[in-house]
C-alpha cells in the first residue's frame, strides 16, 4: 500500500513539473 502511495505522489510531482514547464 505504501509503494502505491509513493508511486502516486511521484507521478503527481512529475505531472506538476510538466504543467509548470508548459505554462511558462
PDBQT receptor file of N, H, CA, C and O in Angstrom, charges set to zero:
ATOM      1  N   UNK A   1       0.851  -1.210   0.000  1.00  0.00    +0.000 N 
ATOM      2  CA  UNK A   1       0.000   0.000   0.000  1.00  0.00    +0.000 C 
ATOM      3  C   UNK A   1       0.884   1.256   0.000  1.00  0.00    +0.000 C 
ATOM      4  O   UNK A   1       0.587   2.240  -0.678  1.00  0.00    +0.000 OA
ATOM      5  N   UNK A   2       1.966   1.200   0.769  1.00  0.00    +0.000 N 
ATOM      6  H   UNK A   2       2.207   0.400   1.319  1.00  0.00    +0.000 HD
ATOM      7  CA  UNK A   2       2.851   2.366   0.831  1.00  0.00    +0.000 C 
ATOM      8  C   UNK A   2       3.499   2.630  -0.523  1.00  0.00    +0.000 C 
ATOM      9  O   UNK A   2       3.648   3.779  -0.940  1.00  0.00    +0.000 OA
ATOM     10  N   UNK A   3       3.882   1.550  -1.203  1.00  0.00    +0.000 N 
ATOM     11  H   UNK A   3       3.761   0.617  -0.864  1.00  0.00    +0.000 HD
ATOM     12  CA  UNK A   3       4.515   1.717  -2.518  1.00  0.00    +0.000 C 
ATOM     13  C   UNK A   3       3.558   2.400  -3.487  1.00  0.00    +0.000 C 
ATOM     14  O   UNK A   3       3.967   3.256  -4.272  1.00  0.00    +0.000 OA
ATOM     15  N   UNK A   4       2.288   2.021  -3.432  1.00  0.00    +0.000 N 
ATOM     16  H   UNK A   4       1.956   1.325  -2.795  1.00  0.00    +0.000 HD
ATOM     17  CA  UNK A   4       1.287   2.626  -4.324  1.00  0.00    +0.000 C 
ATOM     18  C   UNK A   4       1.171   4.121  -4.025  1.00  0.00    +0.000 C 
ATOM     19  O   UNK A   4       1.059   4.940  -4.937  1.00  0.00    +0.000 OA
ATOM     20  N   UNK A   5       1.200   4.466  -2.733  1.00  0.00    +0.000 N 
ATOM     21  H   UNK A   5       1.291   3.801  -1.992  1.00  0.00    +0.000 HD
ATOM     22  CA  UNK A   5       1.094   5.872  -2.336  1.00  0.00    +0.000 C 
ATOM     23  C   UNK A   5       2.301   6.657  -2.853  1.00  0.00    +0.000 C 
ATOM     24  O   UNK A   5       2.155   7.750  -3.401  1.00  0.00    +0.000 OA
ATOM     25  N   UNK A   6       3.489   6.086  -2.671  1.00  0.00    +0.000 N 
ATOM     26  H   UNK A   6       3.607   5.199  -2.225  1.00  0.00    +0.000 HD
ATOM     27  CA  UNK A   6       4.702   6.769  -3.136  1.00  0.00    +0.000 C 
ATOM     28  C   UNK A   6       4.679   6.922  -4.653  1.00  0.00    +0.000 C 
ATOM     29  O   UNK A   6       5.092   7.954  -5.181  1.00  0.00    +0.000 OA
ATOM     30  N   UNK A   7       4.200   5.902  -5.349  1.00  0.00    +0.000 N 
ATOM     31  H   UNK A   7       3.864   5.063  -4.920  1.00  0.00    +0.000 HD
ATOM     32  CA  UNK A   7       4.139   5.968  -6.808  1.00  0.00    +0.000 C 
ATOM     33  C   UNK A   7       3.183   7.077  -7.247  1.00  0.00    +0.000 C 
ATOM     34  O   UNK A   7       3.483   7.832  -8.171  1.00  0.00    +0.000 OA
ATOM     35  N   UNK A   8       2.037   7.169  -6.583  1.00  0.00    +0.000 N 
ATOM     36  H   UNK A   8       1.793   6.556  -5.832  1.00  0.00    +0.000 HD
ATOM     37  CA  UNK A   8       1.060   8.204  -6.930  1.00  0.00    +0.000 C 
ATOM     38  C   UNK A   8       1.651   9.588  -6.683  1.00  0.00    +0.000 C 
ATOM     39  O   UNK A   8       1.440  10.505  -7.477  1.00  0.00    +0.000 OA
ATOM     40  N   UNK A   9       2.382   9.740  -5.594  1.00  0.00    +0.000 N 
ATOM     41  H   UNK A   9       2.553   8.995  -4.949  1.00  0.00    +0.000 HD
ATOM     42  CA  UNK A   9       2.986  11.042  -5.273  1.00  0.00    +0.000 C 
ATOM     43  C   UNK A   9       4.040  11.408  -6.313  1.00  0.00    +0.000 C 
ATOM     44  O   UNK A   9       4.106  12.552  -6.762  1.00  0.00    +0.000 OA
ATOM     45  N   UNK A  10       4.859  10.436  -6.693  1.00  0.00    +0.000 N 
ATOM     46  H   UNK A  10       4.805   9.506  -6.328  1.00  0.00    +0.000 HD
ATOM     47  CA  UNK A  10       5.912  10.700  -7.678  1.00  0.00    +0.000 C 
ATOM     48  C   UNK A  10       5.296  11.093  -9.022  1.00  0.00    +0.000 C 
ATOM     49  O   UNK A  10       5.776  12.013  -9.684  1.00  0.00    +0.000 OA
ATOM     50  N   UNK A  11       4.235  10.393  -9.421  1.00  0.00    +0.000 N 
ATOM     51  H   UNK A  11       3.846   9.645  -8.883  1.00  0.00    +0.000 HD
ATOM     52  CA  UNK A  11       3.577  10.722 -10.685  1.00  0.00    +0.000 C 
ATOM     53  C   UNK A  11       2.964  12.118 -10.612  1.00  0.00    +0.000 C 
ATOM     54  O   UNK A  11       3.077  12.896 -11.559  1.00  0.00    +0.000 OA
ATOM     55  N   UNK A  12       2.320  12.435  -9.501  1.00  0.00    +0.000 N 
ATOM     56  H   UNK A  12       2.227  11.803  -8.732  1.00  0.00    +0.000 HD
ATOM     57  CA  UNK A  12       1.700  13.753  -9.337  1.00  0.00    +0.000 C 
ATOM     58  C   UNK A  12       2.772  14.837  -9.399  1.00  0.00    +0.000 C 
ATOM     59  O   UNK A  12       2.555  15.894  -9.991  1.00  0.00    +0.000 OA
ATOM     60  N   UNK A  13       3.927  14.576  -8.789  1.00  0.00    +0.000 N 
ATOM     61  H   UNK A  13       4.103  13.717  -8.308  1.00  0.00    +0.000 HD
ATOM     62  CA  UNK A  13       5.010  15.563  -8.803  1.00  0.00    +0.000 C 
ATOM     63  C   UNK A  13       5.515  15.780 -10.228  1.00  0.00    +0.000 C 
ATOM     64  O   UNK A  13       5.738  16.915 -10.648  1.00  0.00    +0.000 OA
ATOM     65  N   UNK A  14       5.694  14.682 -10.968  1.00  0.00    +0.000 N 
ATOM     66  H   UNK A  14       5.514  13.759 -10.626  1.00  0.00    +0.000 HD
ATOM     67  CA  UNK A  14       6.172  14.805 -12.347  1.00  0.00    +0.000 C 
ATOM     68  C   UNK A  14       5.177  15.590 -13.192  1.00  0.00    +0.000 C 
ATOM     69  O   UNK A  14       5.573  16.454 -13.974  1.00  0.00    +0.000 OA
ATOM     70  N   UNK A  15       3.868  15.289 -13.039  1.00  0.00    +0.000 N 
ATOM     71  H   UNK A  15       3.547  14.587 -12.404  1.00  0.00    +0.000 HD
ATOM     72  CA  UNK A  15       2.848  15.993 -13.814  1.00  0.00    +0.000 C 
ATOM     73  C   UNK A  15       2.841  17.476 -13.457  1.00  0.00    +0.000 C 
ATOM     74  O   UNK A  15       2.629  18.330 -14.317  1.00  0.00    +0.000 OA
ATOM     75  N   UNK A  16       3.079  17.777 -12.155  1.00  0.00    +0.000 N 
ATOM     76  H   UNK A  16       3.250  17.083 -11.456  1.00  0.00    +0.000 HD
ATOM     77  CA  UNK A  16       3.114  19.179 -11.723  1.00  0.00    +0.000 C 
ATOM     78  C   UNK A  16       4.288  19.896 -12.374  1.00  0.00    +0.000 C 
ATOM     79  O   UNK A  16       4.147  21.022 -12.851  1.00  0.00    +0.000 OA
ATOM     80  N   UNK A  17       5.446  19.244 -12.393  1.00  0.00    +0.000 N 
ATOM     81  H   UNK A  17       5.561  18.329 -12.005  1.00  0.00    +0.000 HD
ATOM     82  CA  UNK A  17       6.623  19.847 -13.017  1.00  0.00    +0.000 C 
ATOM     83  C   UNK A  17       6.379  20.075 -14.506  1.00  0.00    +0.000 C 
ATOM     84  O   UNK A  17       6.728  21.131 -15.034  1.00  0.00    +0.000 OA
ATOM     85  N   UNK A  18       5.786  19.102 -15.186  1.00  0.00    +0.000 N 
ATOM     86  H   UNK A  18       5.503  18.244 -14.757  1.00  0.00    +0.000 HD
ATOM     87  CA  UNK A  18       5.494  19.238 -16.613  1.00  0.00    +0.000 C 
ATOM     88  C   UNK A  18       4.497  20.376 -16.829  1.00  0.00    +0.000 C 
ATOM     89  O   UNK A  18       4.641  21.160 -17.767  1.00  0.00    +0.000 OA
ATOM     90  N   UNK A  19       3.495  20.465 -15.970  1.00  0.00    +0.000 N 
ATOM     91  H   UNK A  19       3.377  19.828 -15.209  1.00  0.00    +0.000 HD
ATOM     92  CA  UNK A  19       2.493  21.517 -16.092  1.00  0.00    +0.000 C 
ATOM     93  C   UNK A  19       3.132  22.888 -15.948  1.00  0.00    +0.000 C 
ATOM     94  O   UNK A  19       2.789  23.820 -16.676  1.00  0.00    +0.000 OA
ATOM     95  N   UNK A  20       4.067  23.011 -15.001  1.00  0.00    +0.000 N 
ATOM     96  H   UNK A  20       4.346  22.254 -14.410  1.00  0.00    +0.000 HD
ATOM     97  CA  UNK A  20       4.737  24.294 -14.799  1.00  0.00    +0.000 C 
ATOM     98  C   UNK A  20       5.576  24.644 -16.017  1.00  0.00    +0.000 C 
ATOM     99  O   UNK A  20       5.652  25.809 -16.407  1.00  0.00    +0.000 OA
ATOM    100  N   UNK A  21       6.205  23.641 -16.619  1.00  0.00    +0.000 N 
ATOM    101  H   UNK A  21       6.143  22.695 -16.303  1.00  0.00    +0.000 HD
ATOM    102  CA  UNK A  21       7.024  23.900 -17.802  1.00  0.00    +0.000 C 
ATOM    103  C   UNK A  21       6.152  24.350 -18.969  1.00  0.00    +0.000 C 
ATOM    104  O   UNK A  21       6.537  25.236 -19.732  1.00  0.00    +0.000 OA
ATOM    105  N   UNK A  22       4.970  23.735 -19.108  1.00  0.00    +0.000 N 
ATOM    106  H   UNK A  22       4.657  23.015 -18.488  1.00  0.00    +0.000 HD
ATOM    107  CA  UNK A  22       4.083  24.093 -20.221  1.00  0.00    +0.000 C 
ATOM    108  C   UNK A  22       3.500  25.493 -20.048  1.00  0.00    +0.000 C 
ATOM    109  O   UNK A  22       3.245  26.185 -21.034  1.00  0.00    +0.000 OA
ATOM    110  N   UNK A  23       3.284  25.920 -18.784  1.00  0.00    +0.000 N 
ATOM    111  H   UNK A  23       3.492  25.358 -17.983  1.00  0.00    +0.000 HD
ATOM    112  CA  UNK A  23       2.671  27.227 -18.558  1.00  0.00    +0.000 C 
ATOM    113  C   UNK A  23       3.663  28.352 -18.824  1.00  0.00    +0.000 C 
ATOM    114  O   UNK A  23       3.252  29.480 -19.099  1.00  0.00    +0.000 OA
ATOM    115  N   UNK A  24       4.963  28.068 -18.746  1.00  0.00    +0.000 N 
ATOM    116  H   UNK A  24       5.297  27.152 -18.523  1.00  0.00    +0.000 HD
ATOM    117  CA  UNK A  24       5.948  29.119 -18.965  1.00  0.00    +0.000 C 
ATOM    118  C   UNK A  24       6.026  29.518 -20.436  1.00  0.00    +0.000 C 
ATOM    119  O   UNK A  24       6.811  30.395 -20.797  1.00  0.00    +0.000 OA
TER     120      UNK A  24
